[in-house]
Amino acid sequence: MTEYRYTKAERIQQLQLLEQGLVALLPVSVQLGLAQTPHYQEALCQARFLIETGFTQTDLTRLSRSVPDAVSRGRDWESQYLVQKPDGSWGWPEWFLELESRLAPVMRSAETLRMLGYY
């Protein structure tokens, strides 16, 4: 098995993806009044700073861990958010779908920054 470690150029791309994701997430976060909004704003500032000035793996890990999930995903977490629709079925409310569509890429990008590479 061969180990692959991310290059500096790939790390910059990963930071840029996180930056783009946070830019897309922030308006929804503000609109919903999420308590995590200041954390997303700070992470955006930090990502931009690291892109401009350089970084170590410790910096990337610290940034990654500073990005909180806005959704409490403990046991049976889905039941907190499901709503009954007019036809009687259960599904996600529109606000949740919009939030998830913007939050998921941010969380994936943040997680990638914690990884050194892959096999």
N, CA, C and O of each residue as an XYZ file, in Angstrom:
476
protein
N       0.836     -1.172      0.000
C       0.000      0.000      0.000
C       0.890      1.249      0.000
O       1.879      1.317      0.731
N       0.534      2.212     -0.810
C       1.315      3.437     -0.911
C       0.621      4.570     -0.173
O      -0.585      4.779     -0.303
N       1.399      5.281      0.589
C       0.866      6.434      1.319
C       1.015      7.679      0.451
O       2.045      7.877     -0.193
N      -0.003      8.502      0.440
C       0.058      9.770     -0.283
C      -0.189     10.895      0.705
O      -1.175     10.881      1.443
N       0.704     11.864      0.716
C       0.538     13.045      1.574
C       0.187     14.238      0.708
O       0.743     14.432     -0.373
N      -0.751     15.035      1.209
C      -1.175     16.214      0.459
C      -0.014     17.181      0.262
O       0.817     17.367      1.151
N       0.027     17.791     -0.916
C       1.042     18.802     -1.214
C       0.572     20.161     -0.701
O      -0.592     20.337     -0.342
N       1.493     21.108     -0.676
C       1.129     22.461     -0.247
C       0.076     23.048     -1.184
O      -0.858     23.706     -0.727
N       0.217     22.817     -2.488
C      -0.764     23.330     -3.459
C      -2.148     22.730     -3.203
O      -3.156     23.430     -3.297
N      -2.196     21.442     -2.882
C      -3.483     20.805     -2.571
C      -4.070     21.378     -1.284
O      -5.282     21.565     -1.177
N      -3.216     21.652     -0.319
C      -3.692     22.240      0.936
C      -4.280     23.625      0.695
O      -5.295     23.981      1.295
N      -3.658     24.399     -0.169
C      -4.202     25.718     -0.500
C      -5.560     25.563     -1.174
O      -6.489     26.315     -0.879
N      -5.680     24.592     -2.077
C      -6.980     24.336     -2.720
C      -8.025     23.937     -1.683
O      -9.173     24.374     -1.755
N      -7.632     23.114     -0.727
C      -8.561     22.694      0.323
C      -8.992     23.881      1.173
O     -10.162     23.986      1.543
N      -8.072     24.761      1.482
C      -8.419     25.977      2.227
C      -9.358     26.861      1.413
O     -10.294     27.448      1.956
N      -9.108     26.951      0.124
C      -9.977     27.753     -0.740
C     -11.383     27.159     -0.814
O     -12.369     27.897     -0.846
N     -11.477     25.829     -0.839
C     -12.798     25.185     -0.820
C     -13.531     25.491      0.479
O     -14.731     25.764      0.473
N     -12.806     25.443      1.587
C     -13.417     25.784      2.870
C     -13.873     27.238      2.855
O     -14.976     27.549      3.303
N     -13.034     28.120      2.344
C     -13.386     29.535      2.256
C     -14.663     29.725      1.433
O     -15.579     30.429      1.860
N     -14.725     29.103      0.262
C     -15.909     29.220     -0.595
C     -17.152     28.674      0.103
O     -18.231     29.261      0.022
N     -16.988     27.549      0.786
C     -18.111     26.958      1.505
C     -18.620     27.854      2.620
O     -19.828     28.000      2.807
N     -17.707     28.447      3.352
C     -18.103     29.349      4.440
C     -18.789     30.598      3.906
O     -19.750     31.083      4.504
N     -18.302     31.123      2.782
C     -18.946     32.287      2.162
C     -20.389     31.943      1.784
O     -21.284     32.773      1.943
N     -20.618     30.732      1.289
C     -21.973     30.304      0.920
C     -22.833     30.016      2.149
O     -24.041     30.253      2.128
N     -22.229     29.512      3.206
C     -22.966     29.147      4.424
C     -23.381     30.354      5.255
O     -24.470     30.362      5.829
N     -22.546     31.354      5.325
C     -22.797     32.473      6.244
C     -24.144     33.167      6.060
O     -24.803     33.431      7.067
N     -24.599     33.480      4.850
C     -25.909     34.137      4.736
C     -27.054     33.294      5.313
O     -27.973     33.828      5.934
N     -26.991     31.985      5.103
C     -28.027     31.098      5.642
C     -27.915     31.035      7.157
O     -28.925     31.059      7.860
N     -26.697     30.956      7.654
C     -26.470     30.915      9.094
C     -27.001     32.175      9.770
O     -27.636     32.106     10.823
N     -26.735     33.324      9.157
C     -27.231     34.598      9.696
C     -28.750     34.635      9.636
O     -29.404     35.020     10.606
N     -29.313     34.235      8.502
C     -30.768     34.261      8.324
C     -31.479     33.389      9.360
O     -32.534     33.757      9.878
N     -30.889     32.233      9.654
C     -31.501     31.322     10.624
C     -31.169     31.698     12.070
O     -31.725     31.123     13.006
N     -30.277     32.649     12.247
C     -29.899     33.064     13.596
C     -29.142     31.996     14.361
O     -29.320     31.854     15.571
N     -28.301     31.246     13.670
C     -27.575     30.155     14.316
C     -26.533     30.685     15.297
O     -25.849     31.673     15.029
N     -26.431     30.021     16.416
C     -25.447     30.402     17.430
C     -24.019     30.196     16.926
O     -23.083     30.801     17.450
N     -23.848     29.348     15.915
C     -22.520     29.041     15.387
C     -22.002     30.104     14.417
O     -20.845     30.039     14.003
N     -22.834     31.080     14.046
C     -22.446     32.083     13.050
C     -21.110     32.753     13.367
O     -20.271     32.850     12.471
N     -20.871     33.220     14.592
C     -19.561     33.845     14.866
C     -18.387     32.893     14.634
O     -17.310     33.324     14.223
N     -18.593     31.610     14.893
C     -17.531     30.626     14.656
C     -17.249     30.493     13.162
O     -16.095     30.374     12.751
N     -18.305     30.513     12.353
C     -18.123     30.436     10.899
C     -17.428     31.693     10.379
O     -16.578     31.614      9.492
N     -17.789     32.841     10.926
C     -17.138     34.091     10.512
C     -15.654     34.071     10.867
O     -14.814     34.460     10.055
N     -15.337     33.626     12.059
C     -13.942     33.552     12.489
C     -13.167     32.533     11.655
O     -12.016     32.779     11.293
N     -13.783     31.399     11.348
C     -13.117     30.387     10.516
C     -12.833     30.932      9.121
O     -11.785     30.643      8.543
N     -13.752     31.714      8.581
C     -13.541     32.329      7.271
C     -12.343     33.276      7.318
O     -11.490     33.240      6.431
N     -12.276     34.108      8.331
C     -11.136     35.025      8.483
C      -9.831     34.245      8.615
O      -8.817     34.606      8.017
N      -9.869     33.184      9.394
C      -8.665     32.378      9.614
C      -8.241     31.665      8.334
O      -7.050     31.611      8.029
N      -9.188     31.122      7.586
C      -8.857     30.451      6.320
C      -8.191     31.435      5.364
O      -7.185     31.109      4.734
N      -8.746     32.622      5.257
C      -8.162     33.644      4.378
C      -6.757     34.033      4.844
O      -5.851     34.220      4.031
N      -6.592     34.150      6.143
C      -5.286     34.494      6.700
C      -4.259     33.415      6.359
O      -3.141     33.729      5.949
N      -4.631     32.155      6.525
C      -3.703     31.056      6.247
C      -3.367     30.964      4.765
O      -2.231     30.654      4.406
N      -4.335     31.227      3.910
C      -4.076     31.225      2.465
C      -3.032     32.285      2.126
O      -2.139     32.058      1.309
N      -3.157     33.427      2.757
C      -2.255     34.553      2.463
C      -0.873     34.414      3.096
O       0.129     34.790      2.487
N      -0.813     33.882      4.304
C       0.445     33.926      5.057
C       1.165     32.592      5.176
O       2.338     32.560      5.549
N       0.497     31.505      4.873
C       1.103     30.193      5.030
C       0.565     29.491      6.266
O      -0.175     30.081      7.053
N       0.941     28.227      6.433
C       0.334     27.416      7.491
C       1.180     26.193      7.780
O       2.016     25.775      6.979
N       0.936     25.642      8.938
C       1.481     24.343      9.327
C       0.304     23.385      9.463
O      -0.852     23.804      9.408
N       0.598     22.113      9.640
C      -0.487     21.158      9.851
C      -1.235     21.479     11.138
O      -2.446     21.278     11.222
N      -0.528     21.969     12.125
C      -1.183     22.368     13.376
C      -2.201     23.471     13.120
O      -3.298     23.447     13.679
N      -1.844     24.439     12.277
C      -2.784     25.513     11.920
C      -4.026     24.949     11.241
O      -5.149     25.345     11.554
N      -3.817     24.018     10.308
C      -4.944     23.433      9.572
C      -5.850     22.632     10.503
O      -7.075     22.697     10.402
N      -5.239     21.885     11.401
C      -6.023     21.092     12.353
C      -6.808     21.998     13.288
O      -7.979     21.744     13.569
N      -6.169     23.045     13.765
C      -6.846     23.991     14.658
C      -8.040     24.637     13.946
O      -9.129     24.736     14.511
N      -7.823     25.073     12.705
C      -8.913     25.666     11.925
C     -10.033     24.655     11.728
O     -11.207     24.973     11.916
N      -9.670     23.453     11.353
C     -10.660     22.404     11.116
C     -11.533     22.163     12.344
O     -12.753     22.039     12.239
N     -10.904     22.099     13.482
C     -11.650     21.823     14.718
C     -12.464     23.023     15.199
O     -13.327     22.878     16.065
N     -12.197     24.193     14.651
C     -12.947     25.387     15.060
C     -14.268     25.548     14.306
O     -15.059     26.439     14.616
N     -14.502     24.684     13.317
C     -15.725     24.776     12.509
C     -16.774     23.842     13.111
O     -16.664     22.624     12.969
N     -17.793     24.395     13.785
C     -18.782     23.539     14.443
C     -19.878     23.083     13.485
O     -20.195     23.762     12.508
N     -20.439     21.938     13.781
C     -21.620     21.470     13.052
C     -22.822     22.173     13.672
O     -22.965     22.188     14.894
N     -23.669     22.740     12.861
C     -24.849     23.457     13.361
C     -25.968     22.500     13.747
O     -26.965     22.908     14.344
N     -25.800     21.235     13.407
C     -26.843     20.241     13.661
C     -26.339     19.255     14.705
O     -25.286     18.642     14.534
N     -27.087     19.109     15.775
C     -26.749     18.132     16.804
C     -27.069     16.748     16.251
O     -28.236     16.413     16.053
N     -26.042     15.945     16.001
C     -26.243     14.667     15.320
C     -26.052     13.475     16.258
O     -25.402     12.492     15.901
N     -26.610     13.568     17.427
C     -26.561     12.448     18.351
C     -27.556     11.371     17.933
O     -28.082     11.386     16.820
N     -27.798     10.457     18.828
C     -28.725      9.370     18.553
C     -30.112      9.924     18.244
O     -30.594     10.823     18.934
N     -30.741      9.397     17.223
C     -32.089      9.791     16.789
C     -32.197     11.279     16.478
O     -33.258     11.878     16.652
N     -31.109     11.869     16.021
C     -31.099     13.312     15.762
C     -32.118     13.732     14.720
O     -32.642     14.844     14.782
N     -32.410     12.858     13.760
C     -33.322     13.231     12.683
C     -34.701     13.618     13.190
O     -35.349     14.504     12.631
N     -35.149     12.953     14.250
C     -36.508     13.196     14.747
C     -36.706     14.634     15.225
O     -37.838     15.117     15.275
N     -35.619     15.322     15.577
C     -35.728     16.719     16.009
C     -36.131     17.643     14.872
O     -36.725     18.697     15.096
N     -35.805     17.241     13.655
C     -35.951     18.144     12.521
C     -37.051     17.753     11.533
O     -37.505     18.595     10.758
N     -37.481     16.507     11.548
C     -38.509     16.075     10.606
C     -39.833     16.777     10.890
O     -40.199     17.008     12.042
N     -40.537     17.107      9.822
C     -41.858     17.731      9.948
C     -42.854     16.933      9.117
O     -42.503     16.309      8.115
N     -44.097     16.972      9.560
C     -45.135     16.284      8.802
C     -45.617     17.210      7.693
O     -45.953     18.371      7.927
N     -45.641     16.672      6.494
C     -46.036     17.453      5.320
C     -47.548     17.370      5.139
O     -48.196     16.524      5.754
N     -48.120     18.242      4.299
C     -49.574     18.255      4.098
C     -50.157     16.906      3.664
O     -51.306     16.594      3.977
N     -49.360     16.108      2.939
C     -49.867     14.804      2.485
C     -49.744     13.721      3.555
O     -50.096     12.567      3.312
N     -49.247     14.087      4.733
C     -49.130     13.138      5.836
C     -47.762     12.486      5.945
O     -47.462     11.844      6.951
N     -46.935     12.639      4.931
C     -45.597     12.054      4.983
C     -44.683     12.925      5.850
O     -45.009     14.062      6.189
N     -43.545     12.356      6.189
C     -42.569     13.080      6.995
C     -41.369     13.424      6.126
O     -40.974     12.640      5.262
N     -40.798     14.585      6.353
C     -39.633     14.999      5.575
C     -38.932     16.170      6.227
O     -39.329     16.660      7.285
N     -37.883     16.597      5.564
C     -37.092     17.712      6.069
C     -37.761     19.029      5.718
O     -38.293     19.173      4.617
N     -37.746     19.990      6.627
C     -38.253     21.323      6.285
C     -37.295     22.002      5.301
O     -36.111     21.669      5.240
N     -37.815     22.943      4.547
C     -37.007     23.618      3.525
C     -35.779     24.305      4.121
O     -34.695     24.252      3.540
N     -35.944     24.948      5.275
C     -34.807     25.637      5.876
C     -33.676     24.667      6.180
O     -32.502     25.012      6.049
N     -34.039     23.429      6.594
C     -33.035     22.428      6.925
C     -32.305     21.959      5.670
O     -31.084     21.800      5.682
N     -33.047     21.739      4.594
C     -32.431     21.317      3.336
C     -31.452     22.371      2.828
O     -30.367     22.042      2.347
N     -31.842     23.632      2.939
C     -30.959     24.722      2.516
C     -29.706     24.772      3.390
O     -28.593     24.922      2.885
N     -29.896     24.648      4.687
C     -28.755     24.651      5.601
C     -27.820     23.483      5.300
O     -26.609     23.675      5.188
N     -28.360     22.290      5.170
C     -27.537     21.103      4.918
C     -26.781     21.200      3.603
O     -25.638     20.755      3.509
N     -27.415     21.782      2.583
C     -26.751     21.893      1.279
C     -25.521     22.792      1.358
O     -24.601     22.662      0.550
N     -25.505     23.688      2.312
C     -24.359     24.596      2.467
C     -23.405     24.138      3.569
O     -22.199     24.377      3.504
N     -23.962     23.482      4.571
C     -23.146     23.043      5.702
C     -22.310     21.807      5.369
O     -21.152     21.721      5.776
N     -22.877     20.859      4.640
C     -22.173     19.605      4.346
C     -20.827     19.832      3.656
O     -19.837     19.227      4.069
N     -20.745     20.679      2.621
C     -19.430     20.903      2.002
C     -18.420     21.541      2.962
O     -17.226     21.248      2.896
N     -18.895     22.399      3.839
C     -18.008     23.034      4.821
C     -17.459     21.977      5.775
O     -16.261     21.960      6.060
N     -18.317     21.108      6.262
C     -17.873     20.086      7.202
C     -16.908     19.109      6.532
O     -15.932     18.683      7.150
N     -17.173     18.748      5.265
C     -16.249     17.871      4.531
C     -14.889     18.545      4.345
O     -13.847     17.922      4.546
N     -14.908     19.811      3.964
C     -13.651     20.546      3.770
C     -12.865     20.639      5.071
O     -11.649     20.450      5.088
N     -13.562     20.930      6.146
C     -12.898     21.026      7.450
C     -12.289     19.683      7.841
O     -11.168     19.631      8.349
N     -13.016     18.609      7.608
C     -12.505     17.282      7.949
C     -11.252     16.950      7.137
O     -10.305     16.371      7.669
N     -11.244     17.309      5.870
C     -10.091     17.034      5.011
C      -8.834     17.716      5.534
O      -7.739     17.167      5.420
N      -8.980     18.890      6.098
C      -7.813     19.616      6.608
C      -7.146     18.899      7.780
O      -5.969     19.133      8.055
N      -7.879     18.033      8.470
C      -7.305     17.269      9.587
C      -6.474     16.085      9.103
O      -5.640     15.565      9.845
N      -6.699     15.657      7.860
C      -6.008     14.477      7.327
C      -4.668     14.869      6.713
O      -4.558     15.897      6.046
N      -3.674     14.059      6.940
C      -2.360     14.308      6.356
C      -2.303     13.863      4.904
O      -1.550     14.417      4.103
N      -3.091     12.875      4.578
C      -3.104     12.294      3.241
C      -3.994     11.068      3.264
O      -4.966     11.006      4.017
N      -3.656     10.098      2.438
C      -4.466      8.884      2.380
C      -3.631      7.738      1.822
O      -2.522      7.943      1.328
N      -4.185      6.515      1.910
C      -3.530      5.322      1.368
C      -4.200      4.932      0.088
O      -3.807      3.950     -0.541
